């Protein structure tokens, strides 16, 4: 796609920001501080807690508007803010559904989601996203759609994310994305996640690195890393190019 003059200016500005060591150091410090204070828990989308950073929300709406998927798969539902967000974007596009997979969909969250105005574009599946039966069910749904976008945001261990990438990467359409959230875990001190099974050396970032070493169909879209500065998914915006 040909970039406009404004697009080119934005790209150059983003590259200059990314090359500014002081600025990136400040951004890294702010990210660590914000994670320690659960910054991502502060926001709602259309009434549902979204548990995402505003920068990544903006990035996702750019991707959805550009790709125009008719199916968005998200692993990890939590309170449902993200699937409501994705559904609202599809509503603006006038097509498509969101399939959300979670190992434990709490009853109060399920009730709130199915009663939401965007529920008509949402389908939820309870179970592990790497359970072969769940994977097969998702693949069965995906075969009915042309353009697929995948978002991974469930268990953040290396093994789990690696299994999700192996299961769902093939569903992604050429030109679309598989977005792996919480790759920033690799950039944070171990004690930040001392109560979790993931941490440095065992997280979505390490899974992405291993995945890209073997799967040449995907590349990191560095433009998002450069312009967001503060993101939970550095190196996690993977665009399918072949």
BAROKE-789768 format. One record per atom (N, C-alpha, C): residue in three letters; x, y, z; residue number from 0; atom name. Coordinates in steps of 0.02 Angstrom, whole numbers, plus 50000, padded with zeros to 5 digits. Layout:
! residues N
R vomar    c1    c2    c3 vexlum bafi
R   ALA     X     Y     Z    NUM   CA
...
***
This chain:
! residues 242
R vomar    c1    c2    c3 vexlum bafi
R   UNK 50042 49940 50000      0    N
R   UNK 50000 50000 50000      0   CA
R   UNK 50044 50063 50000      0    C
R   UNK 50030 50110 49955      1    N
R   UNK 50068 50172 49950      1   CA
R   UNK 50054 50216 50011      1    C
R   UNK 50107 50241 50042      2    N
R   UNK 50100 50284 50100      2   CA
R   UNK 50091 50356 50079      2    C
R   UNK 50048 50393 50113      3    N
R   UNK 50038 50463 50100      3   CA
R   UNK 50097 50504 50128      3    C
R   UNK 50099 50567 50112      4    N
R   UNK 50151 50611 50139      4   CA
R   UNK 50148 50613 50215      4    C
R   UNK 50087 50616 50243      5    N
R   UNK 50079 50616 50316      5   CA
R   UNK 50105 50550 50345      5    C
R   UNK 50089 50495 50313      6    N
R   UNK 50114 50430 50336      6   CA
R   UNK 50190 50428 50338      6    C
R   UNK 50221 50455 50287      7    N
R   UNK 50294 50456 50283      7   CA
R   UNK 50323 50500 50339      7    C
R   UNK 50291 50556 50351      8    N
R   UNK 50314 50601 50404      8   CA
R   UNK 50309 50567 50472      8    C
R   UNK 50254 50532 50482      9    N
R   UNK 50244 50496 50545      9   CA
R   UNK 50297 50442 50554      9    C
R   UNK 50311 50407 50501     10    N
R   UNK 50361 50353 50504     10   CA
R   UNK 50430 50380 50521     10    C
R   UNK 50449 50434 50490     11    N
R   UNK 50514 50465 50504     11   CA
R   UNK 50517 50490 50576     11    C
R   UNK 50463 50521 50598     12    N
R   UNK 50460 50545 50667     12   CA
R   UNK 50467 50488 50717     12    C
R   UNK 50432 50433 50703     13    N
R   UNK 50436 50374 50747     13   CA
R   UNK 50506 50345 50749     13    C
R   UNK 50539 50344 50692     14    N
R   UNK 50607 50318 50689     14   CA
R   UNK 50655 50362 50729     14    C
R   UNK 50645 50427 50725     15    N
R   UNK 50687 50473 50764     15   CA
R   UNK 50676 50463 50839     15    C
R   UNK 50613 50454 50858     16    N
R   UNK 50599 50442 50928     16   CA
R   UNK 50632 50378 50953     16    C
R   UNK 50627 50325 50912     17    N
R   UNK 50655 50261 50932     17   CA
R   UNK 50731 50263 50937     17    C
R   UNK 50762 50309 50899     18    N
R   UNK 50835 50315 50900     18   CA
R   UNK 50860 50359 50957     18    C
R   UNK 50814 50393 50991     19    N
R   UNK 50833 50438 51045     19   CA
R   UNK 50840 50398 51110     19    C
R   UNK 50901 50385 51131     20    N
R   UNK 50914 50341 51188     20   CA
R   UNK 50882 50366 51252     20    C
R   UNK 50886 50431 51264     21    N
R   UNK 50858 50458 51326     21   CA
R   UNK 50782 50448 51328     21    C
R   UNK 50750 50459 51272     22    N
R   UNK 50678 50452 51269     22   CA
R   UNK 50656 50379 51279     22    C
R   UNK 50691 50333 51247     23    N
R   UNK 50673 50262 51256     23   CA
R   UNK 50686 50239 51327     23    C
R   UNK 50738 50266 51359     24    N
R   UNK 50753 50248 51428     24   CA
R   UNK 50698 50273 51474     24    C
R   UNK 50674 50333 51462     25    N
R   UNK 50619 50361 51502     25   CA
R   UNK 50556 50319 51492     25    C
R   UNK 50543 50299 51430     26    N
R   UNK 50484 50258 51415     26   CA
R   UNK 50488 50191 51451     26    C
R   UNK 50548 50160 51451     27    N
R   UNK 50557 50096 51485     27   CA
R   UNK 50546 50103 51560     27    C
R   UNK 50570 50158 51589     28    N
R   UNK 50560 50170 51661     28   CA
R   UNK 50486 50180 51676     28    C
R   UNK 50452 50218 51634     29    N
R   UNK 50381 50230 51644     29   CA
R   UNK 50341 50165 51638     29    C
R   UNK 50360 50122 51590     30    N
R   UNK 50326 50058 51583     30   CA
R   UNK 50333 50016 51646     30    C
R   UNK 50394 50011 51672     31    N
R   UNK 50403 49972 51733     31   CA
R   UNK 50363 50000 51791     31    C
R   UNK 50364 50066 51799     32    N
R   UNK 50326 50098 51853     32   CA
R   UNK 50252 50084 51845     32    C
R   UNK 50227 50090 51784     33    N
R   UNK 50155 50082 51772     33   CA
R   UNK 50133 50010 51784     33    C
R   UNK 50175 49962 51765     34    N
R   UNK 50158 49891 51776     34   CA
R   UNK 50154 49877 51851     34    C
R   UNK 50200 49903 51889     35    N
R   UNK 50199 49893 51961     35   CA
R   UNK 50136 49919 51993     35    C
R   UNK 50106 49970 51963     36    N
R   UNK 50045 50000 51990     36   CA
R   UNK 49982 49980 51952     36    C
R   UNK 49987 49927 51912     37    N
R   UNK 49930 49899 51876     37   CA
R   UNK 49893 49951 51835     37    C
R   UNK 49932 49990 51799     38    N
R   UNK 49906 50044 51757     38   CA
R   UNK 49853 50020 51708     38    C
R   UNK 49863 49961 51679     39    N
R   UNK 49818 49937 51626     39   CA
R   UNK 49749 49921 51653     39    C
R   UNK 49741 49916 51718     40    N
R   UNK 49677 49901 51748     40   CA
R   UNK 49632 49962 51755     40    C
R   UNK 49657 50020 51735     41    N
R   UNK 49621 50083 51747     41   CA
R   UNK 49568 50100 51695     41    C
R   UNK 49562 50061 51642     42    N
R   UNK 49522 50082 51585     42   CA
R   UNK 49466 50033 51567     42    C
R   UNK 49412 50062 51541     43    N
R   UNK 49355 50023 51515     43   CA
R   UNK 49348 50036 51440     43    C
R   UNK 49317 49988 51407     44    N
R   UNK 49293 49999 51338     44   CA
R   UNK 49219 49983 51335     44    C
R   UNK 49179 50034 51321     45    N
R   UNK 49106 50027 51319     45   CA
R   UNK 49081 49991 51382     45    C
R   UNK 49107 50011 51439     46    N
R   UNK 49082 49986 51503     46   CA
R   UNK 49115 49924 51531     46    C
R   UNK 49160 49892 51494     47    N
R   UNK 49193 49831 51518     47   CA
R   UNK 49268 49845 51529     47    C
R   UNK 49296 49821 51585     48    N
R   UNK 49368 49829 51597     48   CA
R   UNK 49408 49797 51541     48    C
R   UNK 49454 49835 51511     49    N
R   UNK 49489 49810 51452     49   CA
R   UNK 49559 49784 51468     49    C
R   UNK 49589 49807 51522     50    N
R   UNK 49656 49784 51545     50   CA
R   UNK 49706 49786 51487     50    C
R   UNK 49710 49844 51456     51    N
R   UNK 49759 49856 51403     51   CA
R   UNK 49784 49928 51410     51    C
R   UNK 49842 49941 51381     52    N
R   UNK 49869 50009 51380     52   CA
R   UNK 49836 50049 51322     52    C
R   UNK 49822 50112 51334     53    N
R   UNK 49790 50152 51281     53   CA
R   UNK 49829 50150 51215     53    C
R   UNK 49895 50149 51219     54    N
R   UNK 49935 50147 51157     54   CA
R   UNK 49920 50084 51117     54    C
R   UNK 49914 50027 51150     55    N
R   UNK 49900 49965 51115     55   CA
R   UNK 49829 49962 51089     55    C
R   UNK 49783 49994 51125     56    N
R   UNK 49714 49998 51101     56   CA
R   UNK 49712 50036 51036     56    C
R   UNK 49747 50093 51033     57    N
R   UNK 49749 50133 50972     57   CA
R   UNK 49782 50093 50915     57    C
R   UNK 49836 50058 50932     58    N
R   UNK 49870 50017 50881     58   CA
R   UNK 49823 49964 50853     58    C
R   UNK 49786 49932 50896     59    N
R   UNK 49740 49879 50873     59   CA
R   UNK 49685 49907 50829     59    C
R   UNK 49659 49966 50846     60    N
R   UNK 49606 49993 50802     60   CA
R   UNK 49635 50012 50734     60    C
R   UNK 49698 50034 50732     61    N
R   UNK 49730 50048 50667     61   CA
R   UNK 49734 49984 50626     61    C
R   UNK 49756 49930 50658     62    N
R   UNK 49764 49867 50623     62   CA
R   UNK 49697 49840 50599     62    C
R   UNK 49647 49842 50642     63    N
R   UNK 49581 49815 50624     63   CA
R   UNK 49552 49855 50566     63    C
R   UNK 49559 49921 50569     64    N
R   UNK 49531 49963 50515     64   CA
R   UNK 49567 49951 50449     64    C
R   UNK 49633 49938 50453     65    N
R   UNK 49671 49927 50392     65   CA
R   UNK 49660 49857 50363     65    C
R   UNK 49660 49807 50407     66    N
R   UNK 49655 49737 50385     66   CA
R   UNK 49583 49719 50368     66    C
R   UNK 49536 49747 50405     67    N
R   UNK 49464 49732 50396     67   CA
R   UNK 49450 49657 50402     67    C
R   UNK 49468 49627 50458     68    N
R   UNK 49456 49555 50467     68   CA
R   UNK 49382 49540 50473     68    C
R   UNK 49362 49481 50454     69    N
R   UNK 49294 49459 50468     69   CA
R   UNK 49293 49409 50526     69    C
R   UNK 49352 49390 50550     70    N
R   UNK 49357 49350 50611     70   CA
R   UNK 49417 49374 50652     70    C
R   UNK 49405 49389 50715     71    N
R   UNK 49459 49404 50762     71   CA
R   UNK 49457 49351 50816     71    C
R   UNK 49512 49317 50826     72    N
R   UNK 49518 49268 50880     72   CA
R   UNK 49559 49298 50936     72    C
R   UNK 49532 49295 50997     73    N
R   UNK 49570 49318 51055     73   CA
R   UNK 49573 49261 51106     73    C
R   UNK 49633 49245 51129     74    N
R   UNK 49640 49198 51185     74   CA
R   UNK 49649 49239 51248     74    C
R   UNK 49608 49224 51298     75    N
R   UNK 49608 49264 51359     75   CA
R   UNK 49552 49315 51358     75    C
R   UNK 49499 49303 51397     76    N
R   UNK 49441 49348 51396     76   CA
R   UNK 49439 49395 51456     76    C
R   UNK 49456 49369 51515     77    N
R   UNK 49454 49409 51577     77   CA
R   UNK 49385 49442 51585     77    C
R   UNK 49384 49508 51591     78    N
R   UNK 49320 49544 51601     78   CA
R   UNK 49284 49559 51535     78    C
R   UNK 49316 49545 51480     79    N
R   UNK 49283 49552 51415     79   CA
R   UNK 49293 49618 51379     79    C
R   UNK 49332 49664 51408     80    N
R   UNK 49341 49728 51375     80   CA
R   UNK 49371 49724 51306     80    C
R   UNK 49419 49680 51297     81    N
R   UNK 49452 49675 51232     81   CA
R   UNK 49406 49646 51179     81    C
R   UNK 49369 49593 51197     82    N
R   UNK 49324 49565 51145     82   CA
R   UNK 49267 49613 51129     82    C
R   UNK 49246 49653 51178     83    N
R   UNK 49195 49704 51164     83   CA
R   UNK 49225 49758 51118     83    C
R   UNK 49288 49777 51132     84    N
R   UNK 49322 49825 51089     84   CA
R   UNK 49327 49799 51018     84    C
R   UNK 49351 49737 51010     85    N
R   UNK 49357 49709 50943     85   CA
R   UNK 49289 49704 50908     85    C
R   UNK 49239 49684 50946     86    N
R   UNK 49172 49679 50918     86   CA
R   UNK 49145 49747 50896     86    C
R   UNK 49161 49799 50934     87    N
R   UNK 49138 49866 50915     87   CA
R   UNK 49172 49890 50852     87    C
R   UNK 49235 49871 50842     88    N
R   UNK 49269 49888 50780     88   CA
R   UNK 49238 49851 50721     88    C
R   UNK 49222 49788 50731     89    N
R   UNK 49190 49750 50678     89   CA
R   UNK 49120 49777 50663     89    C
R   UNK 49087 49802 50713     90    N
R   UNK 49021 49833 50703     90   CA
R   UNK 49028 49894 50657     90    C
R   UNK 49081 49933 50668     91    N
R   UNK 49093 49991 50625     91   CA
R   UNK 49109 49969 50553     91    C
R   UNK 49143 49912 50547     92    N
R   UNK 49158 49885 50481     92   CA
R   UNK 49096 49854 50449     92    C
R   UNK 49047 49837 50491     93    N
R   UNK 48985 49807 50466     93   CA
R   UNK 48990 49734 50449     93    C
R   UNK 49038 49699 50482     94    N
R   UNK 49044 49627 50468     94   CA
R   UNK 49085 49595 50522     94    C
R   UNK 49081 49527 50525     95    N
R   UNK 49128 49489 50564     95   CA
R   UNK 49107 49472 50635     95    C
R   UNK 49145 49426 50666     96    N
R   UNK 49135 49406 50735     96   CA
R   UNK 49202 49402 50771     96    C
R   UNK 49197 49405 50837     97    N
R   UNK 49255 49393 50881     97   CA
R   UNK 49243 49327 50916     97    C
R   UNK 49293 49284 50915     98    N
R   UNK 49291 49222 50954     98   CA
R   UNK 49340 49229 51012     98    C
R   UNK 49314 49226 51073     99    N
R   UNK 49357 49230 51132     99   CA
R   UNK 49363 49163 51165     99    C
R   UNK 49424 49143 51182    100    N
R   UNK 49437 49079 51215    100   CA
R   UNK 49468 49092 51283    100    C
R   UNK 49441 49061 51334    101    N
R   UNK 49469 49069 51401    101   CA
R   UNK 49458 49004 51440    101    C
R   UNK 49508 48986 51480    102    N
R   UNK 49503 48924 51518    102   CA
R   UNK 49452 48928 51574    102    C
R   UNK 49436 48990 51595    103    N
R   UNK 49388 48999 51650    103   CA
R   UNK 49350 49064 51639    103    C
R   UNK 49292 49061 51610    104    N
R   UNK 49250 49120 51599    104   CA
R   UNK 49205 49128 51660    104    C
R   UNK 49221 49176 51702    105    N
R   UNK 49183 49187 51764    105   CA
R   UNK 49110 49205 51747    105    C
R   UNK 49064 49180 51787    106    N
R   UNK 48993 49187 51772    106   CA
R   UNK 48972 49260 51768    106    C
R   UNK 48999 49303 51812    107    N
R   UNK 48979 49373 51810    107   CA
R   UNK 49005 49408 51748    107    C
R   UNK 49064 49388 51725    108    N
R   UNK 49090 49416 51663    108   CA
R   UNK 49051 49391 51603    108    C
R   UNK 49036 49327 51603    109    N
R   UNK 48997 49297 51548    109   CA
R   UNK 48929 49332 51542    109    C
R   UNK 48896 49343 51599    110    N
R   UNK 48830 49375 51598    110   CA
R   UNK 48834 49446 51570    110    C
R   UNK 48886 49483 51592    111    N
R   UNK 48893 49552 51569    111   CA
R   UNK 48907 49555 51494    111    C
R   UNK 48946 49507 51469    112    N
R   UNK 48964 49508 51398    112   CA
R   UNK 48904 49489 51355    112    C
R   UNK 48867 49437 51374    113    N
R   UNK 48811 49415 51332    113   CA
R   UNK 48754 49466 51333    113    C
R   UNK 48753 49510 51383    114    N
R   UNK 48702 49563 51386    114   CA
R   UNK 48724 49628 51354    114    C
R   UNK 48786 49630 51331    115    N
R   UNK 48814 49691 51303    115   CA
R   UNK 48787 49703 51232    115    C
R   UNK 48778 49766 51212    116    N
R   UNK 48754 49781 51144    116   CA
R   UNK 48797 49751 51089    116    C
R   UNK 48861 49736 51103    117    N
R   UNK 48905 49707 51053    117   CA
R   UNK 48904 49631 51052    117    C
R   UNK 48862 49601 51094    118    N
R   UNK 48860 49528 51102    118   CA
R   UNK 48845 49492 51037    118    C
R   UNK 48809 49524 50992    119    N
R   UNK 48791 49491 50928    119   CA
R   UNK 48851 49474 50886    119    C
R   UNK 48908 49505 50901    120    N
R   UNK 48969 49491 50863    120   CA
R   UNK 49020 49452 50904    120    C
R   UNK 48998 49424 50960    121    N
R   UNK 49044 49389 51005    121   CA
R   UNK 49024 49317 51015    121    C
R   UNK 49073 49273 51010    122    N
R   UNK 49063 49202 51027    122   CA
R   UNK 49117 49182 51076    122    C
R   UNK 49098 49152 51132    123    N
R   UNK 49146 49132 51183    123   CA
R   UNK 49151 49056 51188    123    C
R   UNK 49213 49033 51198    124    N
R   UNK 49227 48962 51206    124   CA
R   UNK 49266 48953 51271    124    C
R   UNK 49241 48912 51316    125    N
R   UNK 49276 48899 51378    125   CA
R   UNK 49319 48837 51372    125    C
R   UNK 49382 48844 51390    126    N
R   UNK 49429 48789 51386    126   CA
R   UNK 49499 48816 51373    126    C
R   UNK 49549 48774 51379    127    N
R   UNK 49617 48795 51366    127   CA
R   UNK 49627 48808 51292    127    C
R   UNK 49659 48863 51276    128    N
R   UNK 49670 48882 51207    128   CA
R   UNK 49717 48834 51170    128    C
R   UNK 49752 48791 51208    129    N
R   UNK 49797 48743 51176    129   CA
R   UNK 49771 48671 51180    129    C
R   UNK 49712 48663 51208    130    N
R   UNK 49681 48597 51209    130   CA
R   UNK 49664 48579 51136    130    C
R   UNK 49686 48520 51113    131    N
R   UNK 49673 48501 51043    131   CA
R   UNK 49600 48507 51022    131    C
R   UNK 49554 48491 51068    132    N
R   UNK 49483 48495 51052    132   CA
R   UNK 49462 48568 51040    132    C
R   UNK 49488 48613 51082    133    N
R   UNK 49472 48684 51074    133   CA
R   UNK 49503 48711 51009    133    C
R   UNK 49565 48692 50997    134    N
R   UNK 49599 48713 50935    134   CA
R   UNK 49560 48691 50874    134    C
R   UNK 49538 48629 50875    135    N
R   UNK 49500 48603 50818    135   CA
R   UNK 49434 48640 50810    135    C
R   UNK 49402 48658 50866    136    N
R   UNK 49340 48696 50863    136   CA
R   UNK 49351 48764 50832    136    C
R   UNK 49404 48797 50853    137    N
R   UNK 49420 48864 50826    137   CA
R   UNK 49436 48859 50752    137    C
R   UNK 49474 48809 50733    138    N
R   UNK 49491 48801 50662    138   CA
R   UNK 49428 48788 50621    138    C
R   UNK 49381 48751 50649    139    N
R   UNK 49318 48739 50614    139   CA
R   UNK 49279 48803 50602    139    C
R   UNK 49281 48848 50651    140    N
R   UNK 49248 48913 50642    140   CA
R   UNK 49285 48954 50591    140    C
R   UNK 49352 48956 50596    141    N
R   UNK 49393 48999 50553    141   CA
R   UNK 49387 48982 50479    141    C
R   UNK 49373 48919 50463    142    N
R   UNK 49370 48900 50393    142   CA
R   UNK 49312 48933 50356    142    C
R   UNK 49267 48963 50394    143    N
R   UNK 49210 48997 50363    143   CA
R   UNK 49223 49071 50350    143    C
R   UNK 49284 49094 50365    144    N
R   UNK 49299 49165 50358    144   CA
R   UNK 49361 49175 50314    144    C
R   UNK 49364 49233 50283    145    N
R   UNK 49417 49247 50234    145   CA
R   UNK 49477 49281 50266    145    C
R   UNK 49465 49331 50308    146    N
R   UNK 49519 49372 50335    146   CA
R   UNK 49519 49365 50411    146    C
R   UNK 49574 49338 50438    147    N
R   UNK 49577 49321 50509    147   CA
R   UNK 49634 49358 50544    147    C
R   UNK 49619 49385 50602    148    N
R   UNK 49667 49419 50645    148   CA
R   UNK 49668 49381 50712    148    C
R   UNK 49727 49369 50739    149    N
R   UNK 49734 49330 50801    149   CA
R   UNK 49769 49372 50854    149    C
R   UNK 49742 49370 50916    150    N
R   UNK 49772 49405 50973    150   CA
R   UNK 49781 49355 51030    150    C
R   UNK 49844 49350 51054    151    N
R   UNK 49859 49301 51107    151   CA
R   UNK 49871 49338 51173    151    C
R   UNK 49829 49325 51222    152    N
R   UNK 49833 49362 51285    152   CA
R   UNK 49806 49319 51342    152    C
R   UNK 49829 49257 51347    153    N
R   UNK 49805 49213 51401    153   CA
R   UNK 49863 49197 51448    153    C
R   UNK 49880 49134 51456    154    N
R   UNK 49937 49114 51497    154   CA
R   UNK 50001 49139 51463    154    C
R   UNK 50045 49173 51502    155    N
R   UNK 50102 49206 51472    155   CA
R   UNK 50168 49167 51478    155    C
R   UNK 50165 49102 51493    156    N
R   UNK 50227 49063 51493    156   CA
R   UNK 50251 49050 51422    156    C
R   UNK 50315 49038 51415    157    N
R   UNK 50344 49022 51349    157   CA
R   UNK 50309 48963 51317    157    C
R   UNK 50301 48909 51355    158    N
R   UNK 50273 48847 51327    158   CA
R   UNK 50202 48858 51303    158    C
R   UNK 50162 48895 51342    159    N
R   UNK 50092 48905 51322    159   CA
R   UNK 50087 48948 51260    159    C
R   UNK 50124 49004 51258    160    N
R   UNK 50121 49049 51201    160   CA
R   UNK 50149 49014 51139    160    C
R   UNK 50202 48975 51148    161    N
R   UNK 50230 48938 51091    161   CA
R   UNK 50178 48890 51062    161    C
R   UNK 50141 48857 51107    162    N
R   UNK 50089 48811 51084    162   CA
R   UNK 50032 48848 51049    162    C
R   UNK 50015 48907 51073    163    N
R   UNK 49963 48948 51040    163   CA
R   UNK 49986 48970 50971    163    C
R   UNK 50048 48991 50966    164    N
R   UNK 50075 49011 50901    164   CA
R   UNK 50074 48953 50852    164    C
R   UNK 50093 48895 50875    165    N
R   UNK 50092 48835 50833    165   CA
R   UNK 50021 48817 50811    165    C
R   UNK 49973 48829 50855    166    N
R   UNK 49904 48810 50841    166   CA
R   UNK 49868 48859 50795    166    C
R   UNK 49882 48924 50803    167    N
R   UNK 49839 48974 50771    167   CA
R   UNK 49873 49017 50718    167    C
R   UNK 49938 49016 50712    168    N
R   UNK 49972 49058 50663    168   CA
R   UNK 49948 49044 50592    168    C
R   UNK 49935 48981 50577    169    N
R   UNK 49914 48963 50509    169   CA
R   UNK 49846 48992 50490    169    C
R   UNK 49807 49013 50540    170    N
R   UNK 49741 49042 50527    170   CA
R   UNK 49745 49113 50501    170    C
R   UNK 49801 49147 50516    171    N
R   UNK 49809 49217 50501    171   CA
R   UNK 49815 49228 50425    171    C
R   UNK 49777 49275 50400    172    N
R   UNK 49779 49290 50328    172   CA
R   UNK 49842 49328 50310    172    C
R   UNK 49865 49321 50249    173    N
R   UNK 49922 49361 50226    173   CA
R   UNK 49904 49435 50228    173    C
R   UNK 49947 49474 50259    174    N
R   UNK 49933 49545 50268    174   CA
R   UNK 49902 49561 50334    174    C
R   UNK 49877 49510 50369    175    N
R   UNK 49848 49519 50435    175   CA
R   UNK 49901 49506 50489    175    C
R   UNK 49880 49502 50551    176    N
R   UNK 49927 49499 50607    176   CA
R   UNK 49909 49445 50656    176    C
R   UNK 49961 49421 50691    177    N
R   UNK 49952 49387 50754    177   CA
R   UNK 49987 49430 50806    177    C
R   UNK 49949 49457 50853    178    N
R   UNK 49976 49503 50903    178   CA
R   UNK 49985 49465 50968    178    C
R   UNK 50047 49465 50992    179    N
R   UNK 50064 49429 51054    179   CA
R   UNK 50074 49481 51109    179    C
R   UNK 50028 49482 51156    180    N
R   UNK 50030 49531 51210    180   CA
R   UNK 50077 49509 51266    180    C
R   UNK 50098 49558 51305    181    N
R   UNK 50140 49549 51365    181   CA
R   UNK 50210 49522 51350    181    C
R   UNK 50235 49537 51291    182    N
R   UNK 50305 49524 51278    182   CA
R   UNK 50350 49567 51321    182    C
R   UNK 50323 49621 51349    183    N
R   UNK 50363 49666 51391    183   CA
R   UNK 50388 49633 51455    183    C
R   UNK 50363 49574 51472    184    N
R   UNK 50385 49538 51532    184   CA
R   UNK 50461 49526 51529    184    C
R   UNK 50487 49515 51469    185    N
R   UNK 50558 49503 51462    185   CA
R   UNK 50600 49565 51480    185    C
R   UNK 50569 49623 51476    186    N
R   UNK 50605 49686 51489    186   CA
R   UNK 50602 49708 51562    186    C
R   UNK 50564 49673 51603    187    N
R   UNK 50553 49695 51672    187   CA
R   UNK 50591 49652 51722    187    C
R   UNK 50606 49680 51781    188    N
R   UNK 50641 49642 51833    188   CA
R   UNK 50600 49581 51854    188    C
R   UNK 50634 49528 51874    189    N
R   UNK 50600 49466 51893    189   CA
R   UNK 50549 49476 51949    189    C
R   UNK 50565 49520 51996    190    N
R   UNK 50521 49527 52054    190   CA
R   UNK 50452 49555 52037    190    C
R   UNK 50446 49586 51978    191    N
R   UNK 50381 49613 51958    191   CA
R   UNK 50329 49558 51952    191    C
R   UNK 50351 49499 51931    192    N
R   UNK 50305 49442 51922    192   CA
R   UNK 50325 49383 51967    192    C
R   UNK 50347 49399 52026    193    N
R   UNK 50369 49346 52072    193   CA
R   UNK 50314 49298 52092    193    C
R   UNK 50251 49320 52085    194    N
R   UNK 50194 49278 52103    194   CA
R   UNK 50164 49242 52043    194    C
R   UNK 50198 49245 51986    195    N
R   UNK 50172 49215 51924    195   CA
R   UNK 50220 49161 51899    195    C
R   UNK 50195 49116 51857    196    N
R   UNK 50239 49063 51830    196   CA
R   UNK 50283 49088 51773    196    C
R   UNK 50276 49151 51752    197    N
R   UNK 50317 49178 51699    197   CA
R   UNK 50365 49231 51725    197    C
R   UNK 50415 49248 51685    198    N
R   UNK 50465 49297 51704    198   CA
R   UNK 50518 49301 51650    198    C
R   UNK 50575 49330 51666    199    N
R   UNK 50629 49335 51617    199   CA
R   UNK 50649 49266 51592    199    C
R   UNK 50656 49258 51527    200    N
R   UNK 50675 49194 51498    200   CA
R   UNK 50618 49145 51490    200    C
R   UNK 50559 49163 51512    201    N
R   UNK 50501 49118 51509    201   CA
R   UNK 50438 49161 51501    201    C
R   UNK 50425 49182 51440    202    N
R   UNK 50370 49231 51430    202   CA
R   UNK 50353 49235 51355    202    C
R   UNK 50303 49276 51337    203    N
R   UNK 50285 49281 51267    203   CA
R   UNK 50341 49304 51221    203    C
R   UNK 50385 49347 51246    204    N
R   UNK 50440 49371 51204    204   CA
R   UNK 50486 49314 51184    204    C
R   UNK 50503 49271 51230    205    N
R   UNK 50547 49215 51213    205   CA
R   UNK 50512 49167 51165    205    C
R   UNK 50446 49160 51174    206    N
R   UNK 50408 49116 51128    206   CA
R   UNK 50406 49145 51058    206    C
R   UNK 50398 49212 51053    207    N
R   UNK 50398 49245 50987    207   CA
R   UNK 50465 49237 50953    207    C
R   UNK 50519 49246 50991    208    N
R   UNK 50586 49239 50962    208   CA
R   UNK 50596 49169 50933    208    C
R   UNK 50577 49118 50971    209    N
R   UNK 50584 49049 50947    209   CA
R   UNK 50540 49036 50886    209    C
R   UNK 50480 49064 50887    210    N
R   UNK 50433 49056 50832    210   CA
R   UNK 50460 49086 50768    210    C
R   UNK 50486 49147 50772    211    N
R   UNK 50510 49182 50712    211   CA
R   UNK 50572 49150 50683    211    C
R   UNK 50610 49115 50724    212    N
R   UNK 50669 49080 50699    212   CA
R   UNK 50651 49023 50653    212    C
R   UNK 50589 48998 50660    213    N
R   UNK 50568 48941 50620    213   CA
R   UNK 50515 48957 50567    213    C
R   UNK 50475 49009 50580    214    N
R   UNK 50420 49025 50535    214   CA
R   UNK 50434 49090 50498    214    C
R   UNK 50452 49084 50435    215    N
R   UNK 50471 49142 50396    215   CA
R   UNK 50410 49178 50366    215    C
R   UNK 50351 49154 50380    216    N
R   UNK 50291 49186 50354    216   CA
R   UNK 50276 49252 50390    216    C
R   UNK 50305 49261 50449    217    N
R   UNK 50290 49319 50490    217   CA
R   UNK 50351 49362 50503    217    C
R   UNK 50340 49427 50509    218    N
R   UNK 50393 49474 50528    218   CA
R   UNK 50366 49521 50582    218    C
R   UNK 50411 49548 50623    219    N
R   UNK 50391 49598 50672    219   CA
R   UNK 50377 49663 50635    219    C
R   UNK 50319 49693 50647    220    N
R   UNK 50305 49758 50619    220   CA
R   UNK 50336 49811 50665    220    C
R   UNK 50396 49831 50648    221    N
R   UNK 50434 49875 50691    221   CA
R   UNK 50405 49946 50696    221    C
R   UNK 50361 49963 50649    222    N
R   UNK 50331 50029 50652    222   CA
R   UNK 50292 50039 50717    222    C
R   UNK 50260 49986 50742    223    N
R   UNK 50222 49993 50804    223   CA
R   UNK 50269 50001 50864    223    C
R   UNK 50323 49964 50865    224    N
R   UNK 50373 49973 50918    224   CA
R   UNK 50399 50044 50919    224    C
R   UNK 50413 50071 50861    225    N
R   UNK 50444 50136 50856    225   CA
R   UNK 50396 50192 50878    225    C
R   UNK 50333 50187 50859    226    N
R   UNK 50289 50244 50873    226   CA
R   UNK 50251 50240 50939    226    C
R   UNK 50242 50179 50966    227    N
R   UNK 50204 50174 51029    227   CA
R   UNK 50247 50193 51088    227    C
R   UNK 50310 50177 51087    228    N
R   UNK 50357 50189 51142    228   CA
R   UNK 50339 50150 51205    228    C
R   UNK 50278 50160 51231    229    N
R   UNK 50255 50123 51290    229   CA
R   UNK 50202 50074 51267    229    C
R   UNK 50218 50010 51273    230    N
R   UNK 50174 49957 51248    230   CA
R   UNK 50186 49893 51287    230    C
R   UNK 50134 49853 51296    231    N
R   UNK 50143 49788 51328    231   CA
R   UNK 50166 49736 51277    231    C
R   UNK 50170 49755 51214    232    N
R   UNK 50185 49706 51161    232   CA
R   UNK 50244 49726 51117    232    C
R   UNK 50300 49747 51145    233    N
R   UNK 50358 49763 51102    233   CA
R   UNK 50382 49700 51066    233    C
R   UNK 50388 49706 51000    234    N
R   UNK 50408 49648 50961    234   CA
R   UNK 50353 49597 50953    234    C
R   UNK 50292 49615 50974    235    N
R   UNK 50237 49567 50973    235   CA
R   UNK 50186 49577 50918    235    C
R   UNK 50195 49631 50879    236    N
R   UNK 50150 49642 50822    236   CA
R   UNK 50179 49607 50762    236    C
R   UNK 50154 49547 50749    237    N
R   UNK 50183 49504 50696    237   CA
R   UNK 50137 49505 50635    237    C
R   UNK 50164 49528 50579    238    N
R   UNK 50126 49532 50518    238   CA
R   UNK 50143 49474 50473    238    C
R   UNK 50092 49443 50446    239    N
R   UNK 50104 49387 50400    239   CA
R   UNK 50118 49415 50331    239    C
R   UNK 50175 49397 50303    240    N
R   UNK 50196 49424 50238    240   CA
R   UNK 50197 49372 50182    240    C
R   UNK 50190 49308 50200    241    N
R   UNK 50189 49256 50148    241   CA
R   UNK 50151 49195 50172    241    C
***
